[in-house]
Amino acid sequence: MSMSFSVRVTDDDGQPIEGVNVTADFGIFNGQADAYTGYNGWAEIDTSGDYVTCTIFVGGENQGEYAVRDGATFSFSV
């Protein structure tokens, strides 16, 4: 099974940031998936697994652990 979810990255003024690496860490046995944000600040994370939680890193900084599901969206200001 596979799933995808989206992460939006903005600056403190709410403007999208392009070119930021977003990584989803699914744990030591499940690996990671990553993507870079586009011009609109969105990165789409695609995985081949069906995971329940992951830790999200934006630009290498830990943003916390989140419940994930297919089609979920997250937003972070950096």
All heavy atoms as a GROMACS GRO file, in nm:
protein
  585
    1MET      N    1   0.084  -0.118   0.000
    1MET     CA    2   0.000   0.000   0.000
    1MET      C    3   0.088   0.124   0.000
    1MET      O    4   0.200   0.122   0.048
    1MET     CB    5  -0.090  -0.003   0.122
    1MET     CG    6  -0.182   0.114   0.133
    1MET     SD    7  -0.327   0.067   0.226
    1MET     CE    8  -0.435   0.194   0.171
    2SER      N    9   0.039   0.231  -0.053
    2SER     CA   10   0.115   0.356  -0.054
    2SER      C   11   0.025   0.471  -0.011
    2SER      O   12  -0.098   0.459  -0.010
    2SER     CB   13   0.173   0.382  -0.192
    2SER     OG   14   0.069   0.404  -0.284
    3MET      N   15   0.088   0.580   0.023
    3MET     CA   16   0.014   0.700   0.059
    3MET      C   17   0.100   0.822   0.030
    3MET      O   18   0.221   0.811   0.011
    3MET     CB   19  -0.028   0.699   0.205
    3MET     CG   20   0.083   0.723   0.303
    3MET     SD   21   0.015   0.750   0.467
    3MET     CE   22   0.163   0.741   0.563
    4SER      N   23   0.036   0.936   0.026
    4SER     CA   24   0.108   1.061   0.012
    4SER      C   25   0.041   1.166   0.097
    4SER      O   26  -0.080   1.160   0.123
    4SER     CB   27   0.115   1.105  -0.135
    4SER     OG   28  -0.012   1.139  -0.182
    5PHE      N   29   0.121   1.259   0.145
    5PHE     CA   30   0.068   1.373   0.219
    5PHE      C   31   0.152   1.494   0.186
    5PHE      O   32   0.261   1.483   0.129
    5PHE     CB   33   0.063   1.345   0.370
    5PHE     CG   34   0.194   1.311   0.433
    5PHE    CD1   35   0.274   1.408   0.489
    5PHE    CD2   36   0.237   1.179   0.438
    5PHE    CE1   37   0.394   1.377   0.548
    5PHE    CE2   38   0.357   1.145   0.498
    5PHE     CZ   39   0.436   1.245   0.553
    6SER      N   40   0.101   1.612   0.216
    6SER     CA   41   0.166   1.737   0.176
    6SER      C   42   0.206   1.820   0.296
    6SER      O   43   0.136   1.823   0.398
    6SER     CB   44   0.072   1.818   0.087
    6SER     OG   45   0.036   1.744  -0.027
    7VAL      N   46   0.318   1.890   0.280
    7VAL     CA   47   0.369   1.980   0.384
    7VAL      C   48   0.393   2.115   0.320
    7VAL      O   49   0.460   2.125   0.216
    7VAL     CB   50   0.500   1.925   0.444
    7VAL    CG1   51   0.558   2.023   0.546
    7VAL    CG2   52   0.477   1.788   0.507
    8ARG      N   53   0.339   2.222   0.380
    8ARG     CA   54   0.361   2.357   0.330
    8ARG      C   55   0.457   2.429   0.424
    8ARG      O   56   0.443   2.421   0.547
    8ARG     CB   57   0.231   2.436   0.322
    8ARG     CG   58   0.252   2.572   0.256
    8ARG     CD   59   0.123   2.633   0.209
    8ARG     NE   60   0.149   2.741   0.117
    8ARG     CZ   61   0.115   2.867   0.139
    8ARG    NH1   62   0.051   2.901   0.249
    8ARG    NH2   63   0.142   2.959   0.048
    9VAL      N   64   0.552   2.500   0.366
    9VAL     CA   65   0.650   2.575   0.444
    9VAL      C   66   0.640   2.722   0.406
    9VAL      O   67   0.645   2.757   0.288
    9VAL     CB   68   0.794   2.522   0.418
    9VAL    CG1   69   0.895   2.602   0.500
    9VAL    CG2   70   0.803   2.374   0.450
   10THR      N   71   0.624   2.806   0.509
   10THR     CA   72   0.614   2.950   0.487
   10THR      C   73   0.711   3.023   0.579
   10THR      O   74   0.760   2.967   0.677
   10THR     CB   75   0.471   3.001   0.517
   10THR    OG1   76   0.438   2.973   0.654
   10THR    CG2   77   0.367   2.934   0.426
   11ASP      N   78   0.733   3.151   0.546
   11ASP     CA   79   0.813   3.234   0.636
   11ASP      C   80   0.720   3.294   0.742
   11ASP      O   81   0.600   3.266   0.745
   11ASP     CB   82   0.891   3.341   0.558
   11ASP     CG   83   0.803   3.441   0.486
   11ASP    OD1   84   0.683   3.454   0.518
   11ASP    OD2   85   0.855   3.508   0.394
   12ASP      N   86   0.775   3.377   0.828
   12ASP     CA   87   0.696   3.435   0.937
   12ASP      C   88   0.584   3.526   0.888
   12ASP      O   89   0.489   3.553   0.962
   12ASP     CB   90   0.787   3.512   1.033
   12ASP     CG   91   0.876   3.419   1.114
   12ASP    OD1   92   0.837   3.302   1.134
   12ASP    OD2   93   0.984   3.462   1.157
   13ASP      N   94   0.592   3.572   0.764
   13ASP     CA   95   0.488   3.657   0.706
   13ASP      C   96   0.384   3.576   0.629
   13ASP      O   97   0.295   3.632   0.567
   13ASP     CB   98   0.549   3.762   0.613
   13ASP     CG   99   0.637   3.861   0.688
   13ASP    OD1  100   0.602   3.896   0.803
   13ASP    OD2  101   0.740   3.902   0.631
   14GLY      N  102   0.397   3.443   0.631
   14GLY     CA  103   0.302   3.357   0.562
   14GLY      C  104   0.331   3.338   0.414
   14GLY      O  105   0.250   3.279   0.342
   15GLN      N  106   0.447   3.384   0.368
   15GLN     CA  107   0.484   3.368   0.227
   15GLN      C  108   0.550   3.232   0.205
   15GLN      O  109   0.633   3.189   0.286
   15GLN     CB  110   0.581   3.480   0.185
   15GLN     CG  111   0.521   3.619   0.196
   15GLN     CD  112   0.397   3.633   0.110
   15GLN    OE1  113   0.398   3.601  -0.008
   15GLN    NE2  114   0.289   3.679   0.171
   16PRO      N  115   0.515   3.164   0.097
   16PRO     CA  116   0.573   3.031   0.071
   16PRO      C  117   0.724   3.038   0.047
   16PRO      O  118   0.773   3.137  -0.008
   16PRO     CB  119   0.500   2.984  -0.055
   16PRO     CG  120   0.447   3.107  -0.119
   16PRO     CD  121   0.425   3.207  -0.010
   17ILE      N  122   0.794   2.933   0.090
   17ILE     CA  123   0.938   2.926   0.071
   17ILE      C  124   0.968   2.809  -0.023
   17ILE      O  125   0.927   2.696   0.002
   17ILE     CB  126   1.013   2.905   0.204
   17ILE    CG1  127   0.979   3.016   0.302
   17ILE    CG2  128   1.163   2.900   0.180
   17ILE    CD1  129   1.038   2.995   0.440
   18GLU      N  130   1.040   2.837  -0.130
   18GLU     CA  131   1.078   2.736  -0.229
   18GLU      C  132   1.212   2.674  -0.194
   18GLU      O  133   1.301   2.739  -0.138
   18GLU     CB  134   1.086   2.800  -0.367
   18GLU     CG  135   1.117   2.705  -0.478
   18GLU     CD  136   1.114   2.771  -0.615
   18GLU    OE1  137   1.104   2.895  -0.623
   18GLU    OE2  138   1.125   2.698  -0.714
   19GLY      N  139   1.228   2.545  -0.225
   19GLY     CA  140   1.358   2.480  -0.214
   19GLY      C  141   1.395   2.428  -0.076
   19GLY      O  142   1.511   2.396  -0.051
   20VAL      N  143   1.298   2.416   0.014
   20VAL     CA  144   1.325   2.364   0.148
   20VAL      C  145   1.307   2.212   0.148
   20VAL      O  146   1.208   2.161   0.098
   20VAL     CB  147   1.231   2.428   0.252
   20VAL    CG1  148   1.256   2.369   0.391
   20VAL    CG2  149   1.246   2.579   0.254
   21ASN      N  150   1.404   2.141   0.205
   21ASN     CA  151   1.394   1.996   0.215
   21ASN      C  152   1.302   1.958   0.330
   21ASN      O  153   1.319   2.004   0.442
   21ASN     CB  154   1.533   1.935   0.237
   21ASN     CG  155   1.527   1.784   0.244
   21ASN    OD1  156   1.535   1.727   0.351
   21ASN    ND2  157   1.511   1.720   0.130
   22VAL      N  158   1.203   1.874   0.300
   22VAL     CA  159   1.110   1.823   0.400
   22VAL      C  160   1.130   1.672   0.406
   22VAL      O  161   1.124   1.604   0.303
   22VAL     CB  162   0.964   1.856   0.362
   22VAL    CG1  163   0.867   1.793   0.460
   22VAL    CG2  164   0.943   2.006   0.353
   23THR      N  165   1.154   1.620   0.527
   23THR     CA  166   1.177   1.477   0.546
   23THR      C  167   1.076   1.422   0.645
   23THR      O  168   1.050   1.482   0.749
   23THR     CB  169   1.319   1.452   0.601
   23THR    OG1  170   1.415   1.506   0.510
   23THR    CG2  171   1.346   1.303   0.620
   24ALA      N  172   1.021   1.306   0.611
   24ALA     CA  173   0.934   1.232   0.701
   24ALA      C  174   1.009   1.108   0.745
   24ALA      O  175   1.049   1.027   0.663
   24ALA     CB  176   0.804   1.194   0.631
   25ASP      N  177   1.030   1.095   0.876
   25ASP     CA  178   1.102   0.981   0.932
   25ASP      C  179   0.999   0.887   0.995
   25ASP      O  180   0.931   0.925   1.090
   25ASP     CB  181   1.202   1.030   1.036
   25ASP     CG  182   1.289   0.919   1.090
   25ASP    OD1  183   1.249   0.801   1.083
   25ASP    OD2  184   1.398   0.950   1.140
   26PHE      N  185   0.990   0.766   0.941
   26PHE     CA  186   0.890   0.670   0.985
   26PHE      C  187   0.944   0.571   1.088
   26PHE      O  188   0.879   0.472   1.119
   26PHE     CB  189   0.834   0.595   0.864
   26PHE     CG  190   0.766   0.686   0.768
   26PHE    CD1  191   0.832   0.728   0.652
   26PHE    CD2  192   0.639   0.734   0.792
   26PHE    CE1  193   0.771   0.814   0.562
   26PHE    CE2  194   0.577   0.820   0.703
   26PHE     CZ  195   0.643   0.860   0.588
   27GLY      N  196   1.062   0.596   1.140
   27GLY     CA  197   1.120   0.509   1.243
   27GLY      C  198   1.234   0.426   1.188
   27GLY      O  199   1.251   0.411   1.068
   28ILE      N  200   1.310   0.370   1.278
   28ILE     CA  201   1.433   0.300   1.243
   28ILE      C  202   1.411   0.183   1.147
   28ILE      O  203   1.495   0.155   1.063
   28ILE     CB  204   1.508   0.256   1.370
   28ILE    CG1  205   1.651   0.216   1.336
   28ILE    CG2  206   1.434   0.145   1.441
   28ILE    CD1  207   1.743   0.208   1.454
   29PHE      N  208   1.298   0.117   1.156
   29PHE     CA  209   1.274   0.001   1.070
   29PHE      C  210   1.201   0.036   0.940
   29PHE      O  211   1.191  -0.048   0.851
   29PHE     CB  212   1.195  -0.106   1.145
   29PHE     CG  213   1.271  -0.162   1.262
   29PHE    CD1  214   1.230  -0.134   1.390
   29PHE    CD2  215   1.384  -0.240   1.243
   29PHE    CE1  216   1.301  -0.184   1.499
   29PHE    CE2  217   1.456  -0.290   1.350
   29PHE     CZ  218   1.414  -0.262   1.479
   30ASN      N  219   1.149   0.158   0.930
   30ASN     CA  220   1.068   0.195   0.814
   30ASN      C  221   1.128   0.300   0.722
   30ASN      O  222   1.076   0.327   0.616
   30ASN     CB  223   0.929   0.240   0.860
   30ASN     CG  224   0.855   0.130   0.931
   30ASN    OD1  225   0.850   0.018   0.883
   30ASN    ND2  226   0.800   0.160   1.046
   31GLY      N  227   1.237   0.363   0.765
   31GLY     CA  228   1.307   0.457   0.679
   31GLY      C  229   1.247   0.596   0.672
   31GLY      O  230   1.168   0.637   0.757
   32GLN      N  231   1.285   0.667   0.567
   32GLN     CA  232   1.247   0.807   0.548
   32GLN      C  233   1.201   0.830   0.405
   32GLN      O  234   1.234   0.754   0.315
   32GLN     CB  235   1.365   0.899   0.576
   32GLN     CG  236   1.420   0.891   0.715
   32GLN     CD  237   1.540   0.982   0.735
   32GLN    OE1  238   1.611   1.015   0.642
   32GLN    NE2  239   1.562   1.022   0.859
   33ALA      N  240   1.128   0.939   0.388
   33ALA     CA  241   1.091   0.988   0.255
   33ALA      C  242   1.109   1.139   0.259
   33ALA      O  243   1.088   1.202   0.363
   33ALA     CB  244   0.946   0.953   0.222
   34ASP      N  245   1.154   1.197   0.148
   34ASP     CA  246   1.171   1.341   0.148
   34ASP      C  247   1.136   1.402   0.013
   34ASP      O  248   1.124   1.332  -0.087
   34ASP     CB  249   1.311   1.381   0.191
   34ASP     CG  250   1.418   1.342   0.092
   34ASP    OD1  251   1.398   1.247   0.016
   34ASP    OD2  252   1.523   1.408   0.090
   35ALA      N  253   1.117   1.533   0.016
   35ALA     CA  254   1.086   1.611  -0.104
   35ALA      C  255   1.124   1.755  -0.077
   35ALA      O  256   1.142   1.796   0.039
   35ALA     CB  257   0.937   1.601  -0.136
   36TYR      N  258   1.138   1.833  -0.184
   36TYR     CA  259   1.167   1.975  -0.172
   36TYR      C  260   1.041   2.055  -0.202
   36TYR      O  261   0.960   2.014  -0.287
   36TYR     CB  262   1.279   2.017  -0.267
   36TYR     CG  263   1.415   1.974  -0.220
   36TYR    CD1  264   1.465   1.848  -0.252
   36TYR    CD2  265   1.491   2.057  -0.139
   36TYR    CE1  266   1.589   1.807  -0.207
   36TYR    CE2  267   1.616   2.016  -0.092
   36TYR     CZ  268   1.663   1.892  -0.127
   36TYR     OH  269   1.785   1.852  -0.081
   37THR      N  270   1.026   2.168  -0.134
   37THR     CA  271   0.911   2.254  -0.160
   37THR      C  272   0.924   2.321  -0.296
   37THR      O  273   1.034   2.354  -0.340
   37THR     CB  274   0.895   2.363  -0.053
   37THR    OG1  275   1.015   2.440  -0.045
   37THR    CG2  276   0.863   2.303   0.084
   38GLY      N  277   0.811   2.340  -0.361
   38GLY     CA  278   0.807   2.410  -0.489
   38GLY      C  279   0.786   2.559  -0.469
   38GLY      O  280   0.789   2.610  -0.356
   39TYR      N  281   0.761   2.630  -0.578
   39TYR     CA  282   0.742   2.776  -0.573
   39TYR      C  283   0.629   2.817  -0.479
   39TYR      O  284   0.629   2.926  -0.423
   39TYR     CB  285   0.715   2.831  -0.714
   39TYR     CG  286   0.577   2.797  -0.764
   39TYR    CD1  287   0.472   2.885  -0.747
   39TYR    CD2  288   0.551   2.675  -0.826
   39TYR    CE1  289   0.343   2.853  -0.790
   39TYR    CE2  290   0.425   2.642  -0.871
   39TYR     CZ  291   0.322   2.732  -0.853
   39TYR     OH  292   0.196   2.699  -0.896
   40ASN      N  293   0.532   2.727  -0.459
   40ASN     CA  294   0.417   2.758  -0.375
   40ASN      C  295   0.436   2.714  -0.229
   40ASN      O  296   0.344   2.725  -0.148
   40ASN     CB  297   0.292   2.692  -0.432
   40ASN     CG  298   0.306   2.542  -0.447
   40ASN    OD1  299   0.410   2.484  -0.412
   40ASN    ND2  300   0.204   2.479  -0.501
   41GLY      N  301   0.555   2.665  -0.196
   41GLY     CA  302   0.585   2.624  -0.060
   41GLY      C  303   0.541   2.484  -0.023
   41GLY      O  304   0.563   2.439   0.089
   42TRP      N  305   0.481   2.410  -0.116
   42TRP     CA  306   0.432   2.276  -0.089
   42TRP      C  307   0.532   2.168  -0.131
   42TRP      O  308   0.591   2.178  -0.237
   42TRP     CB  309   0.301   2.250  -0.162
   42TRP     CG  310   0.183   2.318  -0.102
   42TRP    CD1  311   0.127   2.435  -0.145
   42TRP    CD2  312   0.106   2.278   0.011
   42TRP    NE1  313   0.020   2.468  -0.066
   42TRP    CE2  314   0.005   2.374   0.030
   42TRP    CE3  315   0.113   2.168   0.097
   42TRP    CZ2  316  -0.088   2.364   0.134
   42TRP    CZ3  317   0.020   2.160   0.200
   42TRP    CH2  318  -0.079   2.256   0.217
   43ALA      N  319   0.547   2.067  -0.045
   43ALA     CA  320   0.625   1.947  -0.076
   43ALA      C  321   0.531   1.828  -0.059
   43ALA      O  322   0.456   1.823   0.039
   43ALA     CB  323   0.743   1.933   0.018
   44GLU      N  324   0.534   1.735  -0.153
   44GLU     CA  325   0.450   1.616  -0.142
   44GLU      C  326   0.538   1.497  -0.107
   44GLU      O  327   0.633   1.465  -0.179
   44GLU     CB  328   0.374   1.589  -0.270
   44GLU     CG  329   0.277   1.474  -0.255
   44GLU     CD  330   0.176   1.465  -0.366
   44GLU    OE1  331   0.136   1.569  -0.420
   44GLU    OE2  332   0.138   1.352  -0.399
   45ILE      N  333   0.505   1.433   0.004
   45ILE     CA  334   0.578   1.316   0.051
   45ILE      C  335   0.503   1.191   0.005
   45ILE      O  336   0.386   1.172   0.039
   45ILE     CB  337   0.590   1.314   0.205
   45ILE    CG1  338   0.659   1.442   0.256
   45ILE    CG2  339   0.662   1.189   0.252
   45ILE    CD1  340   0.804   1.456   0.221
   46ASP      N  341   0.570   1.108  -0.074
   46ASP     CA  342   0.513   0.983  -0.121
   46ASP      C  343   0.584   0.867  -0.053
   46ASP      O  344   0.708   0.866  -0.048
   46ASP     CB  345   0.530   0.969  -0.273
   46ASP     CG  346   0.452   1.075  -0.349
   46ASP    OD1  347   0.333   1.094  -0.320
   46ASP    OD2  348   0.512   1.140  -0.436
   47THR      N  349   0.509   0.771  -0.002
   47THR     CA  350   0.569   0.655   0.062
   47THR      C  351   0.508   0.527   0.007
   47THR      O  352   0.395   0.527  -0.042
   47THR     CB  353   0.549   0.657   0.214
   47THR    OG1  354   0.412   0.629   0.243
   47THR    CG2  355   0.589   0.788   0.275
   48SER      N  356   0.582   0.420   0.017
   48SER     CA  357   0.531   0.291  -0.028
   48SER      C  358   0.466   0.215   0.087
   48SER      O  359   0.413   0.106   0.067
   48SER     CB  360   0.644   0.208  -0.088
   48SER     OG  361   0.745   0.188   0.008
   49GLY      N  362   0.468   0.272   0.207
   49GLY     CA  363   0.409   0.206   0.322
   49GLY      C  364   0.279   0.272   0.364
   49GLY      O  365   0.236   0.372   0.307
   50ASP      N  366   0.218   0.215   0.465
   50ASP     CA  367   0.094   0.267   0.521
   50ASP      C  368   0.120   0.293   0.670
   50ASP      O  369   0.085   0.212   0.754
   50ASP     CB  370  -0.018   0.166   0.500
   50ASP     CG  371  -0.154   0.221   0.540
   50ASP    OD1  372  -0.169   0.345   0.547
   50ASP    OD2  373  -0.245   0.140   0.565
   51TYR      N  374   0.186   0.404   0.700
   51TYR     CA  375   0.232   0.431   0.836
   51TYR      C  376   0.130   0.512   0.914
   51TYR      O  377   0.047   0.582   0.858
   51TYR     CB  378   0.365   0.506   0.830
   51TYR     CG  379   0.467   0.434   0.747
   51TYR    CD1  380   0.508   0.484   0.624
   51TYR    CD2  381   0.519   0.312   0.789
   51TYR    CE1  382   0.599   0.416   0.546
   51TYR    CE2  383   0.611   0.243   0.711
   51TYR     CZ  384   0.650   0.296   0.590
   51TYR     OH  385   0.740   0.229   0.513
   52VAL      N  386   0.140   0.504   1.046
   52VAL     CA  387   0.047   0.573   1.135
   52VAL      C  388   0.103   0.707   1.181
   52VAL      O  389   0.032   0.806   1.187
   52VAL     CB  390   0.014   0.484   1.256
   52VAL    CG1  391  -0.076   0.556   1.353
   52VAL    CG2  392  -0.051   0.354   1.210
   53THR      N  393   0.233   0.711   1.213
   53THR     CA  394   0.296   0.834   1.259
   53THR      C  395   0.431   0.852   1.190
   53THR      O  396   0.491   0.756   1.140
   53THR     CB  397   0.320   0.834   1.411
   53THR    OG1  398   0.411   0.730   1.445
   53THR    CG2  399   0.190   0.819   1.488
   54CYS      N  400   0.478   0.976   1.193
   54CYS     CA  401   0.613   1.005   1.147
   54CYS      C  402   0.661   1.133   1.214
   54CYS      O  403   0.580   1.212   1.263
   54CYS     CB  404   0.620   1.019   0.994
   54CYS     SG  405   0.550   1.170   0.929
   55THR      N  406   0.791   1.150   1.216
   55THR     CA  407   0.851   1.275   1.262
   55THR      C  408   0.882   1.355   1.138
   55THR      O  409   0.943   1.304   1.044
   55THR     CB  410   0.978   1.249   1.344
   55THR    OG1  411   0.944   1.165   1.455
   55THR    CG2  412   1.038   1.378   1.394
   56ILE      N  413   0.840   1.482   1.137
   56ILE     CA  414   0.861   1.568   1.021
   56ILE      C  415   0.975   1.664   1.049
   56ILE      O  416   0.978   1.730   1.153
   56ILE     CB  417   0.732   1.646   0.985
   56ILE    CG1  418   0.621   1.546   0.946
   56ILE    CG2  419   0.758   1.745   0.872
   56ILE    CD1  420   0.487   1.611   0.918
   57PHE      N  421   1.069   1.670   0.954
   57PHE     CA  422   1.182   1.763   0.961
   57PHE      C  423   1.168   1.862   0.847
   57PHE      O  424   1.143   1.823   0.732
   57PHE     CB  425   1.315   1.688   0.946
   57PHE     CG  426   1.345   1.595   1.060
   57PHE    CD1  427   1.295   1.466   1.061
   57PHE    CD2  428   1.423   1.637   1.167
   57PHE    CE1  429   1.321   1.379   1.166
   57PHE    CE2  430   1.451   1.551   1.272
   57PHE     CZ  431   1.400   1.421   1.271
   58VAL      N  432   1.184   1.990   0.877
   58VAL     CA  433   1.179   2.095   0.776
   58VAL      C  434   1.314   2.166   0.779
   58VAL      O  435   1.352   2.223   0.881
   58VAL     CB  436   1.065   2.195   0.804
   58VAL    CG1  437   1.070   2.312   0.708
   58VAL    CG2  438   0.929   2.124   0.795
   59GLY      N  439   1.386   2.157   0.667
   59GLY     CA  440   1.520   2.216   0.663
   59GLY      C  441   1.612   2.158   0.768
   59GLY      O  442   1.698   2.227   0.821
   60GLY      N  443   1.592   2.031   0.802
   60GLY     CA  444   1.675   1.963   0.900
   60GLY      C  445   1.632   1.982   1.044
   60GLY      O  446   1.687   1.919   1.134
   61GLU      N  447   1.530   2.065   1.070
   61GLU     CA  448   1.485   2.090   1.207
   61GLU      C  449   1.360   2.007   1.237
   61GLU      O  450   1.264   2.008   1.162
   61GLU     CB  451   1.455   2.238   1.227
   61GLU     CG  452   1.580   2.324   1.220
   61GLU     CD  453   1.551   2.469   1.257
   61GLU    OE1  454   1.460   2.494   1.338
   61GLU    OE2  455   1.620   2.557   1.204
   62ASN      N  456   1.365   1.939   1.351
   62ASN     CA  457   1.255   1.853   1.395
   62ASN      C  458   1.132   1.938   1.428
   62ASN      O  459   1.138   2.028   1.511
   62ASN     CB  460   1.300   1.775   1.518
   62ASN     CG  461   1.200   1.672   1.563
   62ASN    OD1  462   1.080   1.686   1.545
   62ASN    ND2  463   1.250   1.567   1.626
   63GLN      N  464   1.021   1.906   1.361
   63GLN     CA  465   0.895   1.979   1.384
   63GLN      C  466   0.799   1.898   1.470
   63GLN      O  467   0.688   1.943   1.498
   63GLN     CB  468   0.828   2.013   1.251
   63GLN     CG  469   0.914   2.098   1.160
   63GLN     CD  470   0.945   2.234   1.219
   63GLN    OE1  471   0.859   2.300   1.276
   63GLN    NE2  472   1.069   2.277   1.204
   64GLY      N  473   0.838   1.777   1.510
   64GLY     CA  474   0.755   1.694   1.596
   64GLY      C  475   0.701   1.571   1.527
   64GLY      O  476   0.720   1.550   1.407
   65GLU      N  477   0.633   1.489   1.604
   65GLU     CA  478   0.574   1.365   1.554
   65GLU      C  479   0.425   1.389   1.526
   65GLU      O  480   0.355   1.450   1.607
   65GLU     CB  481   0.591   1.253   1.656
   65GLU     CG  482   0.546   1.119   1.604
   65GLU     CD  483   0.581   1.004   1.697
   65GLU    OE1  484   0.666   1.022   1.786
   65GLU    OE2  485   0.521   0.898   1.680
   66TYR      N  486   0.380   1.338   1.413
   66TYR     CA  487   0.242   1.363   1.369
   66TYR      C  488   0.178   1.234   1.321
   66TYR      O  489   0.244   1.147   1.264
   66TYR     CB  490   0.240   1.465   1.254
   66TYR     CG  491   0.286   1.600   1.298
   66TYR    CD1  492   0.421   1.634   1.296
   66TYR    CD2  493   0.196   1.693   1.349
   66TYR    CE1  494   0.464   1.758   1.340
   66TYR    CE2  495   0.238   1.817   1.393
   66TYR     CZ  496   0.373   1.849   1.389
   66TYR     OH  497   0.415   1.971   1.434
   67ALA      N  498   0.047   1.225   1.342
   67ALA     CA  499  -0.031   1.118   1.283
   67ALA      C  500  -0.045   1.149   1.134
   67ALA      O  501  -0.073   1.264   1.097
   67ALA     CB  502  -0.168   1.111   1.349
   68VAL      N  503  -0.024   1.049   1.050
   68VAL     CA  504  -0.032   1.072   0.906
   68VAL      C  505  -0.133   0.976   0.844
   68VAL      O  506  -0.156   0.866   0.894
   68VAL     CB  507   0.105   1.056   0.836
   68VAL    CG1  508   0.199   1.167   0.877
   68VAL    CG2  509   0.168   0.922   0.865
   69ARG      N  510  -0.191   1.022   0.736
   69ARG     CA  511  -0.283   0.941   0.657
   69ARG      C  512  -0.276   0.991   0.514
   69ARG      O  513  -0.226   1.102   0.488
   69ARG     CB  514  -0.425   0.949   0.711
   69ARG     CG  515  -0.483   1.089   0.707
   69ARG     CD  516  -0.627   1.095   0.753
   69ARG     NE  517  -0.673   1.229   0.772
   69ARG     CZ  518  -0.690   1.321   0.677
   69ARG    NH1  519  -0.665   1.291   0.552
   69ARG    NH2  520  -0.733   1.442   0.705
   70ASP      N  521  -0.324   0.914   0.422
   70ASP     CA  522  -0.324   0.954   0.282
   70ASP      C  523  -0.404   1.083   0.264
   70ASP      O  524  -0.516   1.094   0.314
   70ASP     CB  525  -0.384   0.842   0.197
   70ASP     CG  526  -0.360   0.863   0.049
   70ASP    OD1  527  -0.247   0.904   0.012
   70ASP    OD2  528  -0.452   0.840  -0.030
   71GLY      N  529  -0.344   1.181   0.200
   71GLY     CA  530  -0.410   1.308   0.173
   71GLY      C  531  -0.397   1.412   0.282
   71GLY      O  532  -0.448   1.523   0.268
   72ALA      N  533  -0.331   1.379   0.392
   72ALA     CA  534  -0.316   1.476   0.502
   72ALA      C  535  -0.232   1.595   0.458
   72ALA      O  536  -0.150   1.585   0.365
   72ALA     CB  537  -0.252   1.408   0.622
   73THR      N  538  -0.250   1.709   0.524
   73THR     CA  539  -0.169   1.828   0.499
   73THR      C  540  -0.118   1.884   0.630
   73THR      O  541  -0.186   1.877   0.733
   73THR     CB  542  -0.248   1.937   0.423
   73THR    OG1  543  -0.360   1.978   0.503
   73THR    CG2  544  -0.295   1.890   0.288
   74PHE      N  545   0.002   1.940   0.625
   74PHE     CA  546   0.065   2.002   0.740
   74PHE      C  547   0.125   2.134   0.695
   74PHE      O  548   0.163   2.149   0.579
   74PHE     CB  549   0.176   1.913   0.797
   74PHE     CG  550   0.128   1.777   0.837
   74PHE    CD1  551   0.133   1.671   0.747
   74PHE    CD2  552   0.074   1.756   0.962
   74PHE    CE1  553   0.088   1.545   0.782
   74PHE    CE2  554   0.028   1.630   0.999
   74PHE     CZ  555   0.035   1.524   0.908
   75SER      N  556   0.137   2.230   0.786
   75SER     CA  557   0.195   2.359   0.752
   75SER      C  558   0.287   2.404   0.864
   75SER      O  559   0.251   2.392   0.983
   75SER     CB  560   0.084   2.462   0.731
   75SER     OG  561   0.136   2.585   0.692
   76PHE      N  562   0.404   2.456   0.826
   76PHE     CA  563   0.502   2.504   0.922
   76PHE      C  564   0.558   2.637   0.878
   76PHE      O  565   0.584   2.659   0.760
   76PHE     CB  566   0.618   2.404   0.937
   76PHE     CG  567   0.573   2.268   0.979
   76PHE    CD1  568   0.557   2.167   0.886
   76PHE    CD2  569   0.545   2.240   1.111
   76PHE    CE1  570   0.515   2.041   0.923
   76PHE    CE2  571   0.502   2.114   1.151
   76PHE     CZ  572   0.487   2.015   1.056
   77SER      N  573   0.579   2.727   0.974
   77SER     CA  574   0.648   2.854   0.948
   77SER      C  575   0.789   2.841   1.001
   77SER      O  576   0.811   2.794   1.113
   77SER     CB  577   0.578   2.970   1.020
   77SER     OG  578   0.453   2.994   0.964
   78VAL      N  579   0.885   2.881   0.917
   78VAL     CA  580   1.026   2.875   0.959
   78VAL      C  581   1.091   3.010   0.941
   78VAL      O  582   1.044   3.093   0.868
   78VAL     CB  583   1.105   2.766   0.883
   78VAL    CG1  584   1.051   2.629   0.920
   78VAL    CG2  585   1.100   2.786   0.735
   0.00000   0.00000   0.00000
